[in-house]
Amino acid sequence: KVGFVDEMAVLQQFPKFKQAQQQIEAIGKKKSDTAKAAFDKETDEKKKANIVQTLQLEMREEESKLMNPILKEINETIAKVAKTKGITIVLNKGLVYYGGIDITNDVVTALKR
């Protein structure tokens, strides 16, 4: 049996994802404000570029730190739902043109428990 899941729909309905997004925004604003202050004081173009690069790297690390556990939980839940429904292959909805079993709502329900 083949199933599919709409990952974007799952993410948008998962409260932990929304919380993580808010945390990332708050961290981003704080780090951005700090970086902007340092950037505005700096006159050397290489150092300015370094400030921007450092900010981008730090934000990617923060995002990974917050999102990786959430994505892991979603993937584990998809696997559990698929197993209980006897589904052996699960694809992303964007890869399915016809057929398959949509388990999106089942995954969302399981995550909210």
Helices and strands as residue ranges (DSSP letters): E 2-5, H 7-13, H 15-41, H 45-84, E 89-92, G 93-95, E 101-102, H 104-111
